[in-house]
Amino acid sequence: MIFISNTISLGDHEVEINAIRSQGAGGQNVNKVSSAIHLRFDIKASSLNVFYKQRLLKSKDNRITKDGVLIIKAQQFRTQEQNRMDAFKCLQQCIIEASYVSKTRRPTKPSKNARRKRMDKKAQRGRTKLLRGKVDF
């Protein structure tokens, strides 16, 4: 079982994990050891709640394919186990971010006093600038 939060958990069969060779520098070890992790999570076929599925599919994450598969590539660490934990952490973070609902914005107006102060400051600033003009004798 993969625990995302207190209320959300996934079965091990819902996540497909493959070990692949890492990219980048690392000398001869990079060519021999498959330490990077390629995690695939099919959102549509998962046991997640419909709400979470819809939120994940609507998100603008470029790791989600058109078929609804979330692909995470973890290659930050040198060991396969650390990369596996990093991939699971990234999956957990994606699902938690999708479950977050932001508060709706209520439109507000400035108070009468704030509007009055603003107009007074504008008038004072205008008078100050008027004094900078040409002086006629």
A tleap script that builds the chain and sets N, CA, C and O, in Angstrom:
source leaprc.protein.ff14SB
mol = sequence {
  NMET ILE PHE ILE SER ASN THR ILE SER LEU
  GLY ASP HIE GLU VAL GLU ILE ASN ALA ILE
  ARG SER GLN GLY ALA GLY GLY GLN ASN VAL
  ASN LYS VAL SER SER ALA ILE HIE LEU ARG
  PHE ASP ILE LYS ALA SER SER LEU ASN VAL
  PHE TYR LYS GLN ARG LEU LEU LYS SER LYS
  ASP ASN ARG ILE THR LYS ASP GLY VAL LEU
  ILE ILE LYS ALA GLN GLN PHE ARG THR GLN
  GLU GLN ASN ARG MET ASP ALA PHE LYS CYS
  LEU GLN GLN CYS ILE ILE GLU ALA SER TYR
  VAL SER LYS THR ARG ARG PRO THR LYS PRO
  SER LYS ASN ALA ARG ARG LYS ARG MET ASP
  LYS LYS ALA GLN ARG GLY ARG THR LYS LEU
  LEU ARG GLY LYS VAL ASP CPHE
}
set mol.1.N position { 0.828 -1.185 0.000 }
set mol.1.CA position { 0.000 0.000 0.000 }
set mol.1.C position { 0.877 1.254 0.000 }
set mol.1.O position { 1.892 1.327 0.692 }
set mol.2.N position { 0.459 2.223 -0.784 }
set mol.2.CA position { 1.129 3.509 -0.837 }
set mol.2.C position { 0.192 4.512 -0.171 }
set mol.2.O position { -0.918 4.746 -0.647 }
set mol.3.N position { 0.648 5.100 0.934 }
set mol.3.CA position { -0.178 6.043 1.678 }
set mol.3.C position { 0.147 7.459 1.225 }
set mol.3.O position { 1.286 7.914 1.323 }
set mol.4.N position { -0.880 8.145 0.726 }
set mol.4.CA position { -0.727 9.527 0.282 }
set mol.4.C position { -1.043 10.478 1.431 }
set mol.4.O position { -0.286 11.412 1.694 }
set mol.5.N position { -2.141 10.244 2.103 }
set mol.5.CA position { -2.522 11.015 3.288 }
set mol.5.C position { -3.344 10.099 4.181 }
set mol.5.O position { -3.407 8.893 3.946 }
set mol.6.N position { -3.971 10.665 5.202 }
set mol.6.CA position { -4.773 9.851 6.124 }
set mol.6.C position { -5.968 9.215 5.431 }
set mol.6.O position { -6.400 8.127 5.814 }
set mol.7.N position { -6.508 9.882 4.411 }
set mol.7.CA position { -7.713 9.393 3.752 }
set mol.7.C position { -7.446 8.781 2.383 }
set mol.7.O position { -8.314 8.102 1.834 }
set mol.8.N position { -6.264 9.009 1.823 }
set mol.8.CA position { -5.972 8.552 0.464 }
set mol.8.C position { -4.852 7.519 0.503 }
set mol.8.O position { -3.801 7.748 1.101 }
set mol.9.N position { -5.092 6.381 -0.143 }
set mol.9.CA position { -4.043 5.370 -0.285 }
set mol.9.C position { -4.238 4.659 -1.621 }
set mol.9.O position { -5.349 4.568 -2.143 }
set mol.10.N position { -3.140 4.164 -2.150 }
set mol.10.CA position { -3.146 3.469 -3.438 }
set mol.10.C position { -2.606 2.063 -3.256 }
set mol.10.O position { -1.798 1.808 -2.363 }
set mol.11.N position { -3.057 1.154 -4.106 }
set mol.11.CA position { -2.518 -0.191 -4.094 }
set mol.11.C position { -1.194 -0.246 -4.834 }
set mol.11.O position { -0.923 0.581 -5.704 }
set mol.12.N position { -0.370 -1.225 -4.483 }
set mol.12.CA position { 0.929 -1.358 -5.147 }
set mol.12.C position { 0.787 -1.675 -6.633 }
set mol.12.O position { 1.657 -1.322 -7.428 }
set mol.13.N position { -0.294 -2.333 -7.009 }
set mol.13.CA position { -0.485 -2.720 -8.406 }
set mol.13.C position { -0.867 -1.528 -9.303 }
set mol.13.O position { -0.816 -1.640 -10.528 }
set mol.14.N position { -1.243 -0.400 -8.708 }
set mol.14.CA position { -1.659 0.772 -9.488 }
set mol.14.C position { -0.476 1.583 -10.009 }
set mol.14.O position { -0.638 2.423 -10.895 }
set mol.15.N position { 0.694 1.337 -9.470 }
set mol.15.CA position { 1.891 2.092 -9.854 }
set mol.15.C position { 2.863 1.136 -10.528 }
set mol.15.O position { 3.194 0.078 -9.993 }
set mol.16.N position { 3.311 1.528 -11.708 }
set mol.16.CA position { 4.287 0.716 -12.444 }
set mol.16.C position { 5.654 1.382 -12.325 }
set mol.16.O position { 5.815 2.552 -12.670 }
set mol.17.N position { 6.643 0.622 -11.830 }
set mol.17.CA position { 7.969 1.170 -11.596 }
set mol.17.C position { 8.982 0.395 -12.438 }
set mol.17.O position { 9.017 -0.835 -12.417 }
set mol.18.N position { 9.808 1.144 -13.181 }
set mol.18.CA position { 10.881 0.549 -13.965 }
set mol.18.C position { 12.185 1.244 -13.606 }
set mol.18.O position { 12.222 2.458 -13.406 }
set mol.19.N position { 13.255 0.459 -13.527 }
set mol.19.CA position { 14.581 1.030 -13.299 }
set mol.19.C position { 15.237 1.245 -14.659 }
set mol.19.O position { 15.279 0.340 -15.493 }
set mol.20.N position { 15.749 2.463 -14.868 }
set mol.20.CA position { 16.413 2.787 -16.122 }
set mol.20.C position { 17.760 3.418 -15.813 }
set mol.20.O position { 18.042 3.769 -14.667 }
set mol.21.N position { 18.583 3.559 -16.828 }
set mol.21.CA position { 19.888 4.184 -16.631 }
set mol.21.C position { 19.730 5.689 -16.544 }
set mol.21.O position { 18.951 6.295 -17.279 }
set mol.22.N position { 20.488 6.282 -15.626 }
set mol.22.CA position { 20.432 7.732 -15.443 }
set mol.22.C position { 21.145 8.451 -16.568 }
set mol.22.O position { 21.992 7.882 -17.256 }
set mol.23.N position { 20.785 9.723 -16.743 }
set mol.23.CA position { 21.448 10.556 -17.725 }
set mol.23.C position { 22.498 11.399 -17.035 }
set mol.23.O position { 22.532 11.484 -15.808 }
set mol.24.N position { 23.339 12.009 -17.813 }
set mol.24.CA position { 24.282 12.984 -17.299 }
set mol.24.C position { 25.590 12.396 -16.835 }
set mol.24.O position { 25.910 11.240 -17.114 }
set mol.25.N position { 26.348 13.219 -16.114 }
set mol.25.CA position { 27.686 12.838 -15.686 }
set mol.25.C position { 27.639 11.757 -14.623 }
set mol.25.O position { 26.639 11.608 -13.922 }
set mol.26.N position { 28.705 11.017 -14.508 }
set mol.26.CA position { 28.781 9.960 -13.500 }
set mol.26.C position { 29.837 8.940 -13.832 }
set mol.26.O position { 30.021 7.975 -13.090 }
set mol.27.N position { 30.524 9.129 -14.917 }
set mol.27.CA position { 31.604 8.218 -15.263 }
set mol.27.C position { 31.108 6.883 -15.766 }
set mol.27.O position { 30.023 6.786 -16.339 }
set mol.28.N position { 31.908 5.852 -15.548 }
set mol.28.CA position { 31.584 4.515 -16.057 }
set mol.28.C position { 30.394 3.896 -15.349 }
set mol.28.O position { 29.714 3.032 -15.903 }
set mol.29.N position { 30.139 4.340 -14.117 }
set mol.29.CA position { 29.050 3.763 -13.337 }
set mol.29.C position { 27.696 4.004 -13.998 }
set mol.29.O position { 26.793 3.177 -13.871 }
set mol.30.N position { 27.544 5.122 -14.699 }
set mol.30.CA position { 26.274 5.455 -15.348 }
set mol.30.C position { 25.939 4.419 -16.413 }
set mol.30.O position { 24.770 4.089 -16.613 }
set mol.31.N position { 26.957 3.905 -17.097 }
set mol.31.CA position { 26.720 2.962 -18.178 }
set mol.31.C position { 26.390 1.560 -17.675 }
set mol.31.O position { 25.891 0.735 -18.440 }
set mol.32.N position { 26.662 1.279 -16.404 }
set mol.32.CA position { 26.464 -0.077 -15.884 }
set mol.32.C position { 25.223 -0.240 -15.016 }
set mol.32.O position { 24.568 -1.282 -15.054 }
set mol.33.N position { 24.896 0.796 -14.229 }
set mol.33.CA position { 23.875 0.649 -13.195 }
set mol.33.C position { 22.598 1.378 -13.594 }
set mol.33.O position { 22.639 2.520 -14.053 }
set mol.34.N position { 21.476 0.713 -13.416 }
set mol.34.CA position { 20.166 1.336 -13.672 }
set mol.34.C position { 19.651 1.895 -12.355 }
set mol.34.O position { 18.944 1.214 -11.613 }
set mol.35.N position { 20.012 3.140 -12.072 }
set mol.35.CA position { 19.652 3.720 -10.780 }
set mol.35.C position { 18.471 4.678 -10.869 }
set mol.35.O position { 17.870 4.989 -9.841 }
set mol.36.N position { 18.118 5.152 -12.049 }
set mol.36.CA position { 16.972 6.060 -12.182 }
set mol.36.C position { 15.670 5.269 -12.146 }
set mol.36.O position { 15.638 4.094 -12.511 }
set mol.37.N position { 14.616 5.911 -11.711 }
set mol.37.CA position { 13.301 5.257 -11.604 }
set mol.37.C position { 12.319 5.958 -12.527 }
set mol.37.O position { 12.239 7.185 -12.564 }
set mol.38.N position { 11.584 5.159 -13.264 }
set mol.38.CA position { 10.536 5.639 -14.165 }
set mol.38.C position { 9.219 5.143 -13.588 }
set mol.38.O position { 8.922 3.951 -13.670 }
set mol.39.N position { 8.420 6.040 -13.002 }
set mol.39.CA position { 7.162 5.672 -12.365 }
set mol.39.C position { 6.005 6.075 -13.261 }
set mol.39.O position { 5.937 7.212 -13.727 }
set mol.40.N position { 5.100 5.141 -13.499 }
set mol.40.CA position { 3.906 5.412 -14.310 }
set mol.40.C position { 2.669 5.146 -13.455 }
set mol.40.O position { 2.535 4.091 -12.835 }
set mol.41.N position { 1.768 6.134 -13.440 }
set mol.41.CA position { 0.538 6.028 -12.651 }
set mol.41.C position { -0.637 6.375 -13.549 }
set mol.41.O position { -0.784 7.520 -13.978 }
set mol.42.N position { -1.481 5.373 -13.835 }
set mol.42.CA position { -2.649 5.585 -14.683 }
set mol.42.C position { -3.761 6.183 -13.822 }
set mol.42.O position { -4.332 5.509 -12.965 }
set mol.43.N position { -4.054 7.448 -14.063 }
set mol.43.CA position { -5.023 8.168 -13.235 }
set mol.43.C position { -6.433 7.629 -13.447 }
set mol.43.O position { -7.183 7.446 -12.488 }
set mol.44.N position { -6.793 7.377 -14.701 }
set mol.44.CA position { -8.161 6.936 -15.002 }
set mol.44.C position { -8.459 5.554 -14.431 }
set mol.44.O position { -9.589 5.296 -14.017 }
set mol.45.N position { -7.468 4.657 -14.399 }
set mol.45.CA position { -7.683 3.293 -13.925 }
set mol.45.C position { -7.388 3.136 -12.438 }
set mol.45.O position { -7.447 2.023 -11.916 }
set mol.46.N position { -7.074 4.220 -11.753 }
set mol.46.CA position { -6.706 4.125 -10.342 }
set mol.46.C position { -7.933 4.034 -9.450 }
set mol.46.O position { -9.064 4.222 -9.896 }
set mol.47.N position { -7.684 3.743 -8.183 }
set mol.47.CA position { -8.773 3.637 -7.210 }
set mol.47.C position { -9.014 4.961 -6.484 }
set mol.47.O position { -9.679 4.994 -5.448 }
set mol.48.N position { -8.477 6.041 -7.025 }
set mol.48.CA position { -8.692 7.358 -6.419 }
set mol.48.C position { -10.153 7.764 -6.539 }
set mol.48.O position { -10.889 7.262 -7.389 }
set mol.49.N position { -10.552 8.675 -5.679 }
set mol.49.CA position { -11.885 9.250 -5.724 }
set mol.49.C position { -12.045 10.020 -7.042 }
set mol.49.O position { -11.060 10.514 -7.592 }
set mol.50.N position { -13.272 10.124 -7.546 }
set mol.50.CA position { -13.547 10.808 -8.809 }
set mol.50.C position { -13.091 12.271 -8.736 }
set mol.50.O position { -12.594 12.816 -9.721 }
set mol.51.N position { -13.257 12.896 -7.589 }
set mol.51.CA position { -12.846 14.284 -7.397 }
set mol.51.C position { -11.351 14.447 -7.667 }
set mol.51.O position { -10.942 15.354 -8.391 }
set mol.52.N position { -10.534 13.560 -7.079 }
set mol.52.CA position { -9.085 13.633 -7.260 }
set mol.52.C position { -8.692 13.332 -8.703 }
set mol.52.O position { -7.787 13.963 -9.249 }
set mol.53.N position { -9.366 12.377 -9.312 }
set mol.53.CA position { -9.066 12.048 -10.714 }
set mol.53.C position { -9.307 13.250 -11.619 }
set mol.53.O position { -8.469 13.586 -12.456 }
set mol.54.N position { -10.453 13.890 -11.445 }
set mol.54.CA position { -10.780 15.044 -12.281 }
set mol.54.C position { -9.797 16.186 -12.062 }
set mol.54.O position { -9.365 16.830 -13.018 }
set mol.55.N position { -9.445 16.435 -10.813 }
set mol.55.CA position { -8.508 17.509 -10.513 }
set mol.55.C position { -7.128 17.229 -11.116 }
set mol.55.O position { -6.480 18.132 -11.646 }
set mol.56.N position { -6.686 15.970 -11.029 }
set mol.56.CA position { -5.385 15.609 -11.610 }
set mol.56.C position { -5.400 15.754 -13.124 }
set mol.56.O position { -4.456 16.280 -13.714 }
set mol.57.N position { -6.474 15.286 -13.751 }
set mol.57.CA position { -6.543 15.345 -15.212 }
set mol.57.C position { -6.672 16.779 -15.716 }
set mol.57.O position { -6.206 17.088 -16.813 }
set mol.58.N position { -7.297 17.657 -14.935 }
set mol.58.CA position { -7.443 19.052 -15.345 }
set mol.58.C position { -6.190 19.879 -15.083 }
set mol.58.O position { -6.044 20.972 -15.630 }
set mol.59.N position { -5.290 19.370 -14.254 }
set mol.59.CA position { -4.099 20.151 -13.907 }
set mol.59.C position { -3.211 20.342 -15.130 }
set mol.59.O position { -3.235 19.542 -16.066 }
set mol.60.N position { -2.439 21.403 -15.106 }
set mol.60.CA position { -1.592 21.771 -16.235 }
set mol.60.C position { -0.217 21.107 -16.179 }
set mol.60.O position { 0.716 21.568 -16.836 }
set mol.61.N position { -0.083 20.040 -15.410 }
set mol.61.CA position { 1.199 19.359 -15.255 }
set mol.61.C position { 1.592 18.698 -16.576 }
set mol.61.O position { 0.823 17.918 -17.138 }
set mol.62.N position { 2.790 19.011 -17.065 }
set mol.62.CA position { 3.214 18.459 -18.357 }
set mol.62.C position { 3.664 17.006 -18.252 }
set mol.62.O position { 4.005 16.401 -19.268 }
set mol.63.N position { 3.674 16.435 -17.058 }
set mol.63.CA position { 4.024 15.018 -16.898 }
set mol.63.C position { 2.821 14.106 -17.107 }
set mol.63.O position { 2.970 12.884 -17.132 }
set mol.64.N position { 1.635 14.682 -17.257 }
set mol.64.CA position { 0.430 13.888 -17.489 }
set mol.64.C position { 0.187 13.814 -18.997 }
set mol.64.O position { 0.083 14.842 -19.666 }
set mol.65.N position { 0.098 12.601 -19.522 }
set mol.65.CA position { -0.094 12.420 -20.959 }
set mol.65.C position { -1.563 12.603 -21.321 }
set mol.65.O position { -2.416 12.759 -20.447 }
set mol.66.N position { -1.843 12.582 -22.618 }
set mol.66.CA position { -3.231 12.716 -23.088 }
set mol.66.C position { -4.082 11.522 -22.663 }
set mol.66.O position { -5.300 11.639 -22.533 }
set mol.67.N position { -3.440 10.377 -22.448 }
set mol.67.CA position { -4.155 9.167 -22.029 }
set mol.67.C position { -4.459 9.165 -20.536 }
set mol.67.O position { -5.137 8.261 -20.048 }
set mol.68.N position { -3.970 10.157 -19.807 }
set mol.68.CA position { -4.227 10.230 -18.380 }
set mol.68.C position { -3.232 9.440 -17.554 }
set mol.68.O position { -3.585 8.920 -16.496 }
set mol.69.N position { -1.996 9.339 -18.016 }
set mol.69.CA position { -0.955 8.628 -17.288 }
set mol.69.C position { 0.058 9.644 -16.777 }
set mol.69.O position { 0.601 10.439 -17.545 }
set mol.70.N position { 0.301 9.608 -15.488 }
set mol.70.CA position { 1.291 10.482 -14.870 }
set mol.70.C position { 2.643 9.772 -14.903 }
set mol.70.O position { 2.784 8.675 -14.363 }
set mol.71.N position { 3.628 10.391 -15.531 }
set mol.71.CA position { 4.956 9.790 -15.661 }
set mol.71.C position { 5.945 10.631 -14.870 }
set mol.71.O position { 6.107 11.826 -15.117 }
set mol.72.N position { 6.603 9.981 -13.911 }
set mol.72.CA position { 7.584 10.652 -13.072 }
set mol.72.C position { 8.921 9.959 -13.263 }
set mol.72.O position { 9.025 8.739 -13.135 }
set mol.73.N position { 9.941 10.746 -13.570 }
set mol.73.CA position { 11.289 10.211 -13.726 }
set mol.73.C position { 12.141 10.765 -12.595 }
set mol.73.O position { 12.333 11.977 -12.498 }
set mol.74.N position { 12.652 9.887 -11.738 }
set mol.74.CA position { 13.463 10.294 -10.595 }
set mol.74.C position { 14.887 9.791 -10.808 }
set mol.74.O position { 15.126 8.585 -10.871 }
set mol.75.N position { 15.836 10.731 -10.918 }
set mol.75.CA position { 17.227 10.347 -11.111 }
set mol.75.C position { 18.168 11.278 -10.345 }
set mol.75.O position { 19.332 11.437 -10.712 }
set mol.76.N position { 17.664 11.873 -9.306 }
set mol.76.CA position { 18.437 12.845 -8.553 }
set mol.76.C position { 19.535 12.190 -7.725 }
set mol.76.O position { 20.610 12.766 -7.552 }
set mol.77.N position { 19.275 10.997 -7.215 }
set mol.77.CA position { 20.209 10.349 -6.305 }
set mol.77.C position { 20.999 9.250 -7.021 }
set mol.77.O position { 20.675 8.865 -8.144 }
set mol.78.N position { 22.032 8.760 -6.352 }
set mol.78.CA position { 22.908 7.757 -6.955 }
set mol.78.C position { 22.386 6.333 -6.768 }
set mol.78.O position { 22.768 5.433 -7.515 }
set mol.79.N position { 21.516 6.121 -5.774 }
set mol.79.CA position { 21.015 4.772 -5.535 }
set mol.79.C position { 19.580 4.646 -6.019 }
set mol.79.O position { 18.810 5.607 -6.041 }
set mol.80.N position { 19.259 3.427 -6.403 }
set mol.80.CA position { 17.923 3.147 -6.919 }
set mol.80.C position { 16.858 3.322 -5.834 }
set mol.80.O position { 15.766 3.819 -6.111 }
set mol.81.N position { 17.170 2.919 -4.608 }
set mol.81.CA position { 16.195 3.002 -3.522 }
set mol.81.C position { 15.850 4.455 -3.187 }
set mol.81.O position { 14.685 4.780 -2.956 }
set mol.82.N position { 16.853 5.322 -3.161 }
set mol.82.CA position { 16.586 6.731 -2.892 }
set mol.82.C position { 15.750 7.346 -4.011 }
set mol.82.O position { 14.858 8.150 -3.741 }
set mol.83.N position { 16.025 6.982 -5.261 }
set mol.83.CA position { 15.245 7.482 -6.382 }
set mol.83.C position { 13.812 6.950 -6.333 }
set mol.83.O position { 12.874 7.657 -6.700 }
set mol.84.N position { 13.645 5.723 -5.886 }
set mol.84.CA position { 12.300 5.147 -5.741 }
set mol.84.C position { 11.502 5.933 -4.703 }
set mol.84.O position { 10.334 6.250 -4.927 }
set mol.85.N position { 12.128 6.246 -3.570 }
set mol.85.CA position { 11.447 7.017 -2.534 }
set mol.85.C position { 11.139 8.434 -3.029 }
set mol.85.O position { 10.093 8.996 -2.706 }
set mol.86.N position { 12.051 9.001 -3.811 }
set mol.86.CA position { 11.842 10.334 -4.376 }
set mol.86.C position { 10.658 10.328 -5.344 }
set mol.86.O position { 9.863 11.268 -5.357 }
set mol.87.N position { 10.540 9.283 -6.148 }
set mol.87.CA position { 9.426 9.184 -7.098 }
set mol.87.C position { 8.093 9.057 -6.357 }
set mol.87.O position { 7.107 9.684 -6.744 }
set mol.88.N position { 8.060 8.250 -5.296 }
set mol.88.CA position { 6.833 8.115 -4.506 }
set mol.88.C position { 6.475 9.429 -3.823 }
set mol.88.O position { 5.301 9.784 -3.727 }
set mol.89.N position { 7.493 10.151 -3.348 }
set mol.89.CA position { 7.256 11.438 -2.707 }
set mol.89.C position { 6.680 12.436 -3.715 }
set mol.89.O position { 5.794 13.224 -3.384 }
set mol.90.N position { 7.189 12.392 -4.940 }
set mol.90.CA position { 6.707 13.289 -5.994 }
set mol.90.C position { 5.259 12.949 -6.362 }
set mol.90.O position { 4.446 13.850 -6.572 }
set mol.91.N position { 4.936 11.657 -6.441 }
set mol.91.CA position { 3.566 11.219 -6.712 }
set mol.91.C position { 2.633 11.694 -5.599 }
set mol.91.O position { 1.538 12.192 -5.861 }
set mol.92.N position { 3.080 11.534 -4.366 }
set mol.92.CA position { 2.293 11.969 -3.216 }
set mol.92.C position { 2.034 13.476 -3.287 }
set mol.92.O position { 0.916 13.929 -3.043 }
set mol.93.N position { 3.060 14.241 -3.619 }
set mol.93.CA position { 2.930 15.690 -3.706 }
set mol.93.C position { 1.964 16.096 -4.819 }
set mol.93.O position { 1.182 17.030 -4.640 }
set mol.94.N position { 2.004 15.411 -5.963 }
set mol.94.CA position { 1.093 15.729 -7.067 }
set mol.94.C position { -0.360 15.515 -6.665 }
set mol.94.O position { -1.223 16.339 -6.968 }
set mol.95.N position { -0.623 14.414 -5.989 }
set mol.95.CA position { -2.003 14.094 -5.593 }
set mol.95.C position { -2.485 15.066 -4.517 }
set mol.95.O position { -3.637 15.500 -4.542 }
set mol.96.N position { -1.612 15.406 -3.577 }
set mol.96.CA position { -2.001 16.338 -2.516 }
set mol.96.C position { -2.264 17.723 -3.097 }
set mol.96.O position { -3.213 18.389 -2.682 }
set mol.97.N position { -1.446 18.170 -4.048 }
set mol.97.CA position { -1.664 19.470 -4.682 }
set mol.97.C position { -2.975 19.496 -5.454 }
set mol.97.O position { -3.657 20.520 -5.500 }
set mol.98.N position { -3.326 18.359 -6.063 }
set mol.98.CA position { -4.592 18.296 -6.800 }
set mol.98.C position { -5.782 18.347 -5.854 }
set mol.98.O position { -6.858 18.803 -6.239 }
set mol.99.N position { -5.601 17.885 -4.621 }
set mol.99.CA position { -6.719 17.866 -3.680 }
set mol.99.C position { -6.936 19.215 -3.011 }
set mol.99.O position { -7.971 19.429 -2.380 }
set mol.100.N position { -5.979 20.125 -3.138 }
set mol.100.CA position { -6.096 21.429 -2.498 }
set mol.100.C position { -7.073 22.304 -3.265 }
set mol.100.O position { -6.936 22.485 -4.475 }
set mol.101.N position { -8.058 22.846 -2.564 }
set mol.101.CA position { -9.049 23.740 -3.152 }
set mol.101.C position { -8.833 25.127 -2.564 }
set mol.101.O position { -8.932 25.310 -1.351 }
set mol.102.N position { -8.542 26.097 -3.409 }
set mol.102.CA position { -8.293 27.446 -2.919 }
set mol.102.C position { -9.604 28.143 -2.565 }
set mol.102.O position { -10.663 27.824 -3.106 }
set mol.103.N position { -9.507 29.097 -1.647 }
set mol.103.CA position { -10.689 29.834 -1.236 }
set mol.103.C position { -11.149 30.733 -2.372 }
set mol.103.O position { -10.334 31.265 -3.125 }
set mol.104.N position { -12.460 30.898 -2.489 }
set mol.104.CA position { -12.988 31.778 -3.523 }
set mol.104.C position { -12.812 33.223 -3.074 }
set mol.104.O position { -12.951 33.544 -1.893 }
set mol.105.N position { -12.509 34.077 -4.024 }
set mol.105.CA position { -12.265 35.478 -3.714 }
set mol.105.C position { -13.583 36.228 -3.635 }
set mol.105.O position { -14.420 36.147 -4.534 }
set mol.106.N position { -13.750 36.954 -2.550 }
set mol.106.CA position { -14.920 37.805 -2.403 }
set mol.106.C position { -14.527 39.215 -2.776 }
set mol.106.O position { -13.589 39.759 -2.193 }
set mol.107.N position { -15.214 39.831 -3.734 }
set mol.107.CA position { -14.838 41.198 -4.112 }
set mol.107.C position { -15.130 42.177 -2.975 }
set mol.107.O position { -16.163 42.091 -2.311 }
set mol.108.N position { -14.209 43.098 -2.768 }
set mol.108.CA position { -14.370 44.077 -1.698 }
set mol.108.C position { -14.238 45.481 -2.270 }
set mol.108.O position { -13.703 45.676 -3.361 }
set mol.109.N position { -14.739 46.462 -1.506 }
set mol.109.CA position { -14.634 47.862 -1.905 }
set mol.109.C position { -13.878 48.596 -0.809 }
set mol.109.O position { -13.962 48.228 0.363 }
set mol.110.N position { -13.137 49.639 -1.190 }
set mol.110.CA position { -12.499 50.447 -0.144 }
set mol.110.C position { -13.554 51.218 0.646 }
set mol.110.O position { -14.612 51.556 0.115 }
set mol.111.N position { -13.264 51.491 1.898 }
set mol.111.CA position { -14.227 52.197 2.751 }
set mol.111.C position { -14.345 53.661 2.320 }
set mol.111.O position { -13.519 54.168 1.561 }
set mol.112.N position { -15.388 54.329 2.819 }
set mol.112.CA position { -15.594 55.741 2.486 }
set mol.112.C position { -14.427 56.584 2.972 }
set mol.112.O position { -13.981 57.501 2.283 }
set mol.113.N position { -13.938 56.269 4.159 }
set mol.113.CA position { -12.823 57.018 4.728 }
set mol.113.C position { -11.571 56.854 3.868 }
set mol.113.O position { -10.840 57.821 3.651 }
set mol.114.N position { -11.320 55.651 3.381 }
set mol.114.CA position { -10.143 55.402 2.545 }
set mol.114.C position { -10.258 56.172 1.231 }
set mol.114.O position { -9.273 56.729 0.747 }
set mol.115.N position { -11.467 56.204 0.651 }
set mol.115.CA position { -11.674 56.967 -0.591 }
set mol.115.C position { -11.483 58.464 -0.362 }
set mol.115.O position { -10.891 59.155 -1.192 }
set mol.116.N position { -11.987 58.961 0.766 }
set mol.116.CA position { -11.840 60.379 1.097 }
set mol.116.C position { -10.367 60.737 1.272 }
set mol.116.O position { -9.915 61.758 0.755 }
set mol.117.N position { -9.612 59.903 1.999 }
set mol.117.CA position { -8.181 60.157 2.201 }
set mol.117.C position { -7.433 60.153 0.873 }
set mol.117.O position { -6.539 60.970 0.655 }
set mol.118.N position { -7.800 59.237 -0.005 }
set mol.118.CA position { -7.139 59.152 -1.308 }
set mol.118.C position { -7.372 60.436 -2.099 }
set mol.118.O position { -6.436 60.987 -2.680 }
set mol.119.N position { -8.596 60.905 -2.122 }
set mol.119.CA position { -8.909 62.128 -2.860 }
set mol.119.C position { -8.214 63.343 -2.243 }
set mol.119.O position { -7.755 64.228 -2.966 }
set mol.120.N position { -8.134 63.389 -0.901 }
set mol.120.CA position { -7.435 64.497 -0.237 }
set mol.120.C position { -5.956 64.502 -0.607 }
set mol.120.O position { -5.384 65.560 -0.869 }
set mol.121.N position { -5.340 63.328 -0.630 }
set mol.121.CA position { -3.925 63.231 -0.996 }
set mol.121.C position { -3.705 63.652 -2.445 }
set mol.121.O position { -2.715 64.313 -2.759 }
set mol.122.N position { -4.636 63.265 -3.336 }
set mol.122.CA position { -4.522 63.663 -4.748 }
set mol.122.C position { -4.617 65.184 -4.885 }
set mol.122.O position { -3.872 65.796 -5.651 }
set mol.123.N position { -5.542 65.784 -4.136 }
set mol.123.CA position { -5.715 67.242 -4.207 }
set mol.123.C position { -4.471 67.951 -3.670 }
set mol.123.O position { -4.014 68.935 -4.251 }
set mol.124.N position { -3.927 67.451 -2.562 }
set mol.124.CA position { -2.716 68.043 -1.982 }
set mol.124.C position { -1.542 67.922 -2.944 }
set mol.124.O position { -0.758 68.858 -3.097 }
set mol.125.N position { -1.423 66.769 -3.591 }
set mol.125.CA position { -0.335 66.555 -4.550 }
set mol.125.C position { -0.489 67.504 -5.740 }
set mol.125.O position { 0.502 68.031 -6.246 }
set mol.126.N position { -1.715 67.721 -6.182 }
set mol.126.CA position { -1.979 68.649 -7.279 }
set mol.126.C position { -1.597 70.076 -6.915 }
set mol.126.O position { -1.018 70.798 -7.728 }
set mol.127.N position { -1.927 70.486 -5.671 }
set mol.127.CA position { -1.554 71.834 -5.221 }
set mol.127.C position { -0.035 71.986 -5.159 }
set mol.127.O position { 0.496 73.034 -5.526 }
set mol.128.N position { 0.661 70.958 -4.701 }
set mol.128.CA position { 2.127 70.992 -4.641 }
set mol.128.C position { 2.712 71.158 -6.034 }
set mol.128.O position { 3.630 71.955 -6.231 }
set mol.129.N position { 2.190 70.414 -7.002 }
set mol.129.CA position { 2.696 70.511 -8.365 }
set mol.129.C position { 2.351 71.865 -9.007 }
set mol.129.O position { 3.095 72.369 -9.848 }
set mol.130.N position { 1.229 72.434 -8.605 }
set mol.130.CA position { 0.828 73.754 -9.140 }
set mol.130.C position { 1.816 74.835 -8.715 }
set mol.130.O position { 2.065 75.779 -9.465 }
set mol.131.N position { 2.377 74.701 -7.518 }
set mol.131.CA position { 3.340 75.675 -7.022 }
set mol.131.C position { 4.663 75.622 -7.782 }
set mol.131.O position { 5.457 76.560 -7.708 }
set mol.132.N position { 4.905 74.529 -8.513 }
set mol.132.CA position { 6.145 74.403 -9.252 }
set mol.132.C position { 6.098 75.137 -10.605 }
set mol.132.O position { 7.104 75.205 -11.311 }
set mol.133.N position { 4.938 75.677 -10.955 }
set mol.133.CA position { 4.784 76.317 -12.248 }
set mol.133.C position { 5.527 77.652 -12.345 }
set mol.133.O position { 6.232 78.064 -11.424 }
set mol.134.N position { 5.344 78.312 -13.491 }
set mol.134.CA position { 5.999 79.622 -13.715 }
set mol.134.C position { 5.412 80.657 -12.765 }
set mol.134.O position { 4.226 80.622 -12.437 }
set mol.135.N position { 6.244 81.552 -12.343 }
set mol.135.CA position { 5.804 82.611 -11.428 }
set mol.135.C position { 5.547 83.860 -12.260 }
set mol.135.O position { 6.422 84.302 -13.004 }
set mol.136.N position { 4.349 84.432 -12.138 }
set mol.136.CA position { 4.015 85.682 -12.826 }
set mol.136.C position { 4.019 86.818 -11.820 }
set mol.136.O position { 3.405 86.701 -10.759 }
set mol.137.N position { 4.711 87.938 -12.137 }
set mol.137.CA position { 4.782 89.094 -11.251 }
set mol.137.C position { 3.793 90.132 -11.648 }
set mol.137.O position { 3.709 91.181 -11.010 }
savepdb mol mol.pdb
quit
